[in-house]
Amino acid sequence: MTLNTFPQFPSHGVYVLKLHRDAVPEQGRLCGRLVHMASGDSTDFGDSAELVAWLQRHAAELWPVPNHPVQP
């Protein structure tokens, strides 16, 4: 068995989303914390716009150019 050296979902792209107890997803109210597992970087967010904005900025700094995998 040969492991794929270029996985579809690389480990440097793992984030954990923690919803705050006051979040009400069915009403579109999201708040909580997002943590990047590889670096430990995190942010608290008060709405979905803040969540997406931080994720886009953070991932853009770490994500490789397409078809150029990150070297460990």
PECOR-V228859 format. One record per pair of residues at least 4 apart in sequence whose ideal C-beta (glycine too) atoms are under 8 Angstrom apart, sorted by the first residue. I is the first residue (numbers start at 1). GAP is how many residues later the second one is. If there is no record, write none. Layout:
BEGIN
I/GAP
I/GAP
END
This chain:
BEGIN
4/4
5/64
6/4
6/63
7/4
9/4
9/5
10/59
10/60
11/26
11/27
12/26
12/50
12/51
12/58
13/46
13/50
14/22
14/23
14/24
15/19
15/20
15/21
15/22
15/40
16/18
16/19
16/21
17/15
17/16
17/17
17/34
18/14
18/15
18/16
18/17
19/4
19/6
19/11
19/12
19/13
20/11
20/12
20/13
22/7
22/9
23/6
23/7
23/8
23/9
24/4
24/5
25/4
25/5
28/20
29/18
30/15
30/17
30/18
30/21
31/13
31/14
31/15
31/16
32/12
32/13
32/19
33/9
33/10
33/11
33/12
34/8
34/9
34/11
34/17
34/20
34/21
35/5
35/6
35/7
36/4
36/5
36/6
36/22
36/26
38/24
39/23
41/17
43/7
43/11
43/15
45/5
45/6
45/9
46/4
47/4
48/4
49/4
50/4
51/4
52/4
53/4
54/4
55/4
56/4
57/4
58/4
59/4
64/4
64/5
64/6
END
